[in-house]
């Protein structure tokens, strides 16, 4: 989805300058705007949630990750008020959800495209705004804002059945935030969109945070979560396996070492000290040498010298840091979930 100021170019979206949100001032506490404590939910003999707890802080982008069947959907539905927990507590802006809490402060953007295909973009926005209690000039102003924000101002009077997947996805998000909620739940908001639309959606999320909103986002796009989220919560089998910043998760799981891959001009003929099996984990001759280092500056030069000293020419060097994917697999395993 796009923001105001998006430039259209022959039906495509031209990148706009990134607008980062303004974080809270140092020293000012970031209060939880949404909190979950000891959440339990079962479906018959299946325990979907087994004591989940998390906090979404003010103006934060919190990533909620987990394999299929981990409990993410059940948790999001509970946060949205669509199902009751068997045990536990959900608080929105300091009040129990559903007990005097300001439900208008909550916005929900589902993974499914929840739009009326025969209505225009403008009519869809009007319908969802009305459902959230908006009317009159306030609603008209917000519709105008949303159409500009999504780069759909020139398509506002067209039935959305003619829209591309990315256009529908952006409008879907706009319908969920039209009433200016302070807390927004987004379920896979970038699924199935092209890279330009994905970038635009995250620019939009930055602007929402800049206006004071706090966002909880579920995604299977681990690289996106690593790059975009302030903190990450990983759940599996209905429990929180880890929570923290990317750096904190790395330090607590796979560690901060780096992987080095060196491509040579030909396959190695004999093991080279310092490399794993002389180049190939199978032990067979390979033109790739691999090693693990803790200090790139101190150790990489020595590895290169050993490879050159063995009579090989180095064609390429790749250094990889720890990734969220490595953390995720470390915590949840590699078995296929379907």
MIPA-674662 format. One record per residue (C-alpha): residue in one letter; chain; x, y, z negated. Coordinates in Angstrom, 1 decimal. Each point is the difference from the previous one (the first is absolute). Layout:
<sites>
code; unit; px; py; pz
A; A; X; Y; Z;
...
</sites>
This chain:
<sites>
code; unit; px; py; pz
X; A; 0.0; 0.0; 0.0;
X; A; 1.1; 3.5; 0.7;
X; A; 0.1; 3.3; -1.9;
X; A; -0.9; 3.5; 1.0;
X; A; 2.6; 1.3; 2.3;
X; A; 0.3; -3.2; 2.0;
X; A; 0.8; 0.7; 3.6;
X; A; -1.7; -2.2; 2.7;
X; A; 1.9; -0.8; 3.2;
X; A; -1.7; -1.8; 2.8;
X; A; -2.1; -2.1; -2.3;
X; A; 2.9; -1.0; -2.2;
X; A; 1.2; 1.3; -3.4;
X; A; 3.0; 2.2; 0.0;
X; A; 2.1; -0.3; -3.2;
X; A; -0.4; 2.9; -2.4;
X; A; 2.6; 1.1; -2.5;
X; A; -0.2; -2.1; -3.2;
X; A; -1.6; 1.8; -2.9;
X; A; 1.1; -1.6; -3.3;
X; A; -2.1; 0.4; -3.1;
X; A; 1.1; 2.2; -2.8;
X; A; 0.8; -2.3; -3.0;
X; A; -1.0; 1.1; -3.5;
X; A; 2.5; 2.3; -1.7;
X; A; 2.8; -1.7; -1.9;
X; A; -0.8; -0.4; -3.6;
X; A; -3.7; 0.1; 0.5;
X; A; -1.5; -3.5; -0.8;
X; A; -1.7; -1.8; 2.9;
X; A; -3.2; -1.3; -1.6;
X; A; -1.7; -3.2; 1.3;
X; A; -3.1; 0.9; 2.0;
X; A; -1.0; -3.6; 0.4;
X; A; 1.0; -2.8; -2.4;
X; A; -0.7; -3.7; -0.2;
X; A; 0.4; -2.0; -3.3;
X; A; -0.1; -3.8; -0.4;
X; A; -2.2; -0.5; 3.1;
X; A; -1.5; -3.5; 0.3;
X; A; -2.4; -1.4; 2.7;
X; A; -0.9; -3.5; 0.9;
X; A; -2.0; -1.5; 2.7;
X; A; -1.1; -3.4; -1.4;
X; A; 3.2; -1.8; -0.8;
X; A; 2.2; 2.4; 2.0;
X; A; 1.7; 2.7; -2.0;
X; A; 0.4; 2.9; 2.4;
X; A; 1.3; 2.4; -2.7;
X; A; 1.8; -1.1; -3.1;
X; A; 0.9; 3.0; -2.1;
X; A; 0.9; 2.6; 2.6;
X; A; 1.1; 3.4; -1.2;
X; A; 1.2; 3.0; 1.9;
X; A; -0.1; 3.8; 0.1;
X; A; -0.4; 2.5; 2.8;
X; A; 1.6; 3.3; -0.9;
X; A; -0.8; 3.5; 1.0;
X; A; 0.8; 0.8; 3.7;
X; A; 1.7; -3.4; 0.4;
X; A; 0.0; -2.4; 2.9;
X; A; -0.1; -3.4; -1.6;
X; A; 0.4; -3.1; 2.1;
X; A; -1.9; -3.2; -0.9;
X; A; 1.6; -3.1; 1.6;
X; A; -0.6; -3.7; -0.2;
X; A; -0.4; -3.1; 2.2;
X; A; -3.4; -1.1; 1.3;
X; A; -2.1; -1.2; -2.9;
X; A; 2.1; 1.9; -2.6;
X; A; -3.0; 1.9; -1.4;
X; A; 0.5; 3.4; 1.8;
X; A; -3.5; 0.1; 1.6;
X; A; -1.7; -1.0; -3.3;
X; A; 1.9; 2.7; -1.8;
X; A; -0.8; 2.7; 2.5;
X; A; -3.6; -0.9; 0.0;
X; A; 0.0; 0.3; -3.8;
X; A; 1.7; 3.3; 0.2;
X; A; -2.7; 1.2; 2.5;
X; A; -2.8; -1.1; -2.3;
X; A; -1.2; -2.7; 2.4;
X; A; 0.4; -2.8; -2.5;
X; A; 0.1; -0.4; -3.8;
X; A; 3.0; -1.4; -1.8;
X; A; -0.4; -3.0; -2.3;
X; A; 2.3; 1.7; -2.4;
X; A; 2.2; 3.1; 0.0;
X; A; -0.3; 3.7; 0.5;
X; A; 0.2; 2.5; 2.9;
X; A; 0.2; 3.7; -0.8;
X; A; -0.4; 2.8; 2.6;
X; A; 1.3; 3.4; -1.1;
X; A; 0.1; -1.2; -3.6;
X; A; -3.6; -1.4; -0.2;
X; A; -1.2; -3.5; 0.4;
X; A; -1.1; -0.7; 3.6;
X; A; -3.7; 0.2; 0.2;
X; A; -0.5; 1.4; -3.5;
X; A; -0.2; 3.7; 0.5;
X; A; 3.0; 0.1; 2.4;
X; A; -0.2; 2.3; 2.9;
X; A; -0.6; -2.4; 2.9;
X; A; 0.2; 2.8; 2.5;
X; A; 3.7; 0.2; -1.0;
X; A; 0.6; -3.4; 1.7;
X; A; 0.3; -0.5; 3.7;
X; A; 0.2; -3.4; 1.6;
X; A; 1.3; -0.8; 3.5;
X; A; -0.6; -3.6; 0.9;
X; A; 2.1; -2.1; 2.4;
X; A; -3.0; -0.7; 2.2;
X; A; -1.1; 2.9; 2.2;
X; A; -3.1; 1.1; -1.9;
X; A; -1.5; 2.2; 2.7;
X; A; -3.2; 0.2; 2.0;
X; A; 1.1; -0.8; 3.6;
X; A; -3.0; 1.7; 1.7;
X; A; 0.5; 3.2; -1.9;
X; A; 2.4; 2.8; 0.9;
X; A; 3.0; 0.8; -2.2;
X; A; -1.8; 3.1; -1.2;
X; A; -3.1; -2.0; -0.9;
X; A; 2.0; -2.7; -1.8;
X; A; 1.7; 2.7; -2.1;
X; A; -3.4; 1.6; -0.7;
X; A; -1.5; -3.4; -1.1;
X; A; 2.9; -0.8; -2.4;
X; A; 0.1; 3.5; -1.4;
X; A; -3.7; -0.1; -0.7;
X; A; 0.4; -3.3; -1.8;
X; A; 2.5; 1.6; -2.2;
X; A; -2.4; 2.8; -0.9;
X; A; 1.4; 2.7; 2.4;
X; A; -2.3; 2.3; 1.9;
X; A; -0.4; 3.4; 1.7;
X; A; 3.0; 2.2; 0.8;
X; A; 2.3; -1.9; -2.3;
X; A; -0.6; -3.2; 2.1;
X; A; 0.3; 1.9; 3.3;
X; A; 3.3; 1.4; -1.1;
X; A; 1.4; -3.3; -1.0;
X; A; -1.1; -1.7; 3.2;
X; A; 1.8; 2.7; 2.0;
X; A; 3.1; -0.5; -2.2;
X; A; -0.2; -3.8; 0.5;
X; A; -0.3; 0.2; 3.8;
X; A; 3.0; 2.3; 0.2;
X; A; 2.0; -2.1; -2.5;
X; A; -0.6; -3.2; 1.9;
X; A; 0.8; 1.6; 3.4;
X; A; -3.6; -0.7; 1.1;
X; A; -1.3; 3.5; 0.2;
X; A; -0.4; -0.3; 3.8;
X; A; -1.7; -3.4; -0.3;
X; A; -2.3; 0.7; -2.9;
X; A; -3.2; -0.3; 2.1;
X; A; 0.9; -3.3; 1.6;
X; A; -1.4; -3.4; -1.3;
X; A; 2.9; -1.7; -1.8;
X; A; -0.6; -3.2; 1.9;
X; A; 2.2; 1.7; 2.7;
X; A; 2.8; 0.6; -2.4;
X; A; 3.3; -1.8; -0.2;
X; A; 0.9; -2.1; -3.0;
X; A; 2.3; 2.8; -1.3;
X; A; -2.7; 2.6; 0.4;
X; A; -2.5; -2.1; -1.9;
X; A; 2.5; -0.7; -2.7;
X; A; 0.7; 3.8; -0.5;
X; A; -3.7; 0.7; -0.1;
X; A; -0.6; -2.9; -2.4;
X; A; 2.5; 1.7; -2.5;
X; A; -1.6; 3.4; 0.5;
X; A; -3.4; -1.4; -1.0;
X; A; 1.4; -1.4; -3.2;
X; A; 1.6; 3.3; -1.1;
X; A; -2.4; 2.6; 1.4;
X; A; -1.3; 0.8; -3.5;
X; A; 3.5; 0.8; -1.3;
X; A; 0.5; -2.8; -2.5;
X; A; 2.9; 0.2; -2.5;
X; A; 0.6; -3.7; 0.1;
X; A; 0.0; -1.9; 3.3;
X; A; 0.1; -3.8; 0.6;
X; A; 1.3; -0.9; 3.4;
X; A; -0.1; -3.7; 1.2;
X; A; 2.4; -0.6; 2.8;
X; A; -0.5; 3.5; 1.5;
X; A; 2.6; -0.5; 2.9;
X; A; -1.0; -3.6; 1.0;
X; A; -0.1; -0.4; 3.8;
X; A; 1.1; 3.5; 1.0;
X; A; 2.9; 1.2; 2.2;
X; A; 3.1; 1.5; -1.5;
X; A; -1.1; 3.6; 0.9;
X; A; -3.3; -0.5; -1.8;
X; A; 1.7; -1.6; -2.9;
X; A; 2.3; 2.9; -0.4;
X; A; -2.9; 2.5; 0.2;
X; A; -1.9; -1.9; -2.6;
X; A; 2.9; 0.2; -2.5;
X; A; 0.3; 3.7; 0.8;
X; A; -3.6; 0.3; -0.9;
X; A; 0.5; -1.9; -3.3;
X; A; 2.9; 2.4; -0.9;
X; A; -2.4; 2.9; 0.5;
X; A; -2.6; -1.5; -2.2;
X; A; 2.5; -0.4; -2.7;
X; A; 1.2; 3.6; 0.5;
X; A; -3.6; 1.0; -0.7;
X; A; 0.0; -1.9; -3.3;
X; A; -1.3; -3.4; 0.9;
X; A; 1.4; -3.3; -1.3;
X; A; 0.1; -3.0; 2.3;
X; A; 0.0; -3.8; -0.5;
X; A; 0.8; -1.9; 3.2;
X; A; 0.0; -3.6; 0.8;
X; A; 2.1; -1.2; 3.0;
X; A; 1.8; -2.9; 1.5;
X; A; 2.4; 2.4; 1.7;
X; A; 2.9; -0.4; -2.4;
X; A; 2.3; 2.5; 1.8;
X; A; -2.7; 2.6; -0.2;
X; A; -0.4; -0.6; -3.7;
X; A; 3.7; 0.2; -0.6;
X; A; 0.4; 3.3; 1.9;
X; A; -3.2; 1.7; -1.1;
X; A; -1.2; -1.1; -3.5;
X; A; 1.2; 1.7; -3.2;
X; A; -0.5; -3.2; -1.9;
X; A; -1.0; -3.6; 0.9;
X; A; -2.1; -2.6; -1.8;
X; A; 0.4; -3.6; 1.1;
X; A; -2.7; -2.5; -1.0;
X; A; -0.2; -3.7; 0.5;
X; A; -2.4; -2.7; -1.3;
X; A; -2.0; 2.8; -1.7;
X; A; 2.9; 1.4; -2.0;
X; A; 2.4; 2.9; 0.3;
X; A; 3.4; -1.4; 0.9;
X; A; 1.8; 3.3; 0.0;
X; A; -0.6; 3.7; 0.1;
X; A; 2.3; 3.0; 0.4;
X; A; 1.8; 2.0; 2.6;
X; A; 1.7; -1.8; 2.9;
X; A; 3.4; 0.5; -1.7;
X; A; -1.3; -1.4; -3.3;
X; A; -1.5; -3.0; 1.7;
X; A; 3.3; -0.7; 1.8;
X; A; 2.0; 0.3; -3.2;
X; A; -2.3; -2.4; -1.8;
X; A; -0.1; -2.7; 2.7;
X; A; 2.4; -0.4; 2.9;
X; A; 2.7; 2.5; -1.1;
X; A; 1.6; 2.9; 1.8;
X; A; 2.6; -1.9; 2.0;
X; A; 0.3; 0.5; 3.8;
X; A; 0.0; -2.6; 2.8;
X; A; 2.7; 0.5; 2.6;
X; A; -0.2; -1.6; 3.5;
X; A; 3.0; 0.3; 2.4;
X; A; -0.2; -1.1; 3.6;
X; A; 3.2; -1.1; 1.6;
X; A; 1.1; -0.4; 3.6;
X; A; -0.1; -3.8; -0.3;
X; A; -0.9; -2.8; -2.3;
X; A; 2.2; -0.5; -3.0;
X; A; 2.3; -3.0; 0.2;
X; A; 0.8; -0.3; -3.7;
X; A; -1.4; 1.4; -3.3;
X; A; 1.0; 3.5; -0.9;
X; A; 0.4; 0.8; -3.7;
X; A; -2.7; 2.2; -1.5;
X; A; -2.7; -1.0; 2.5;
X; A; -2.8; -2.6; -0.5;
X; A; 1.2; -3.3; 1.5;
X; A; 2.3; 1.9; 2.3;
X; A; -2.9; 1.5; 1.9;
X; A; -3.0; -2.4; 0.3;
X; A; -2.0; -1.4; -2.8;
X; A; -0.2; -3.3; 2.0;
X; A; 3.7; -0.2; 0.1;
X; A; 0.0; -0.1; 3.8;
X; A; 2.0; 2.5; 2.0;
X; A; -1.7; 3.4; 0.3;
X; A; 0.9; 3.5; 1.1;
X; A; -1.8; 1.4; -3.1;
X; A; 1.7; 0.4; -3.3;
X; A; -2.1; 0.7; -3.1;
X; A; 0.9; 1.1; -3.5;
X; A; -1.5; 1.6; -3.1;
X; A; 1.5; 3.0; -1.6;
X; A; -0.7; 2.2; -3.0;
X; A; 2.0; 3.0; 1.0;
X; A; 0.0; 0.7; 3.7;
X; A; 2.7; 2.7; -0.2;
X; A; 2.4; -2.2; -1.9;
X; A; -0.6; -3.4; 1.7;
X; A; -1.0; 0.6; 3.6;
X; A; 3.4; 1.1; 1.2;
X; A; 1.6; -3.1; -1.4;
X; A; -2.5; -2.2; 1.8;
X; A; 0.6; 1.7; 3.3;
X; A; 3.8; -0.4; -0.5;
X; A; -0.4; -3.7; -0.6;
X; A; -2.0; -0.5; 3.1;
X; A; 2.5; 2.0; 2.2;
X; A; 2.9; -1.7; -1.8;
X; A; -1.4; -3.4; 1.1;
X; A; 0.4; 1.2; 3.6;
X; A; -3.6; 1.0; 0.8;
X; A; -1.4; 3.2; 1.5;
X; A; -2.9; 1.6; -1.9;
X; A; -2.9; 0.9; 2.3;
X; A; -2.6; 1.1; -2.5;
X; A; -0.5; 0.4; -3.8;
X; A; -3.3; 0.1; -1.8;
X; A; -0.5; 0.8; -3.7;
X; A; -3.4; -0.6; -1.5;
X; A; -1.2; 1.1; -3.4;
X; A; -2.6; -1.8; -2.1;
X; A; -3.5; 0.1; 1.4;
X; A; -3.5; -0.1; -1.4;
X; A; -0.5; -3.1; 2.0;
X; A; 2.8; -1.7; -1.8;
X; A; -1.5; 1.1; -3.3;
X; A; -3.5; -1.1; 1.0;
X; A; 1.2; -3.5; 1.1;
X; A; 2.1; -0.3; -3.2;
X; A; -3.1; 0.6; -2.1;
X; A; -2.7; -1.8; 2.0;
X; A; 1.8; -2.7; 1.8;
X; A; 0.2; -0.9; 3.7;
X; A; -2.9; -2.5; 0.2;
X; A; -2.6; 0.9; 2.7;
X; A; -3.2; 1.5; -1.4;
X; A; -3.2; -0.3; 2.1;
</sites>
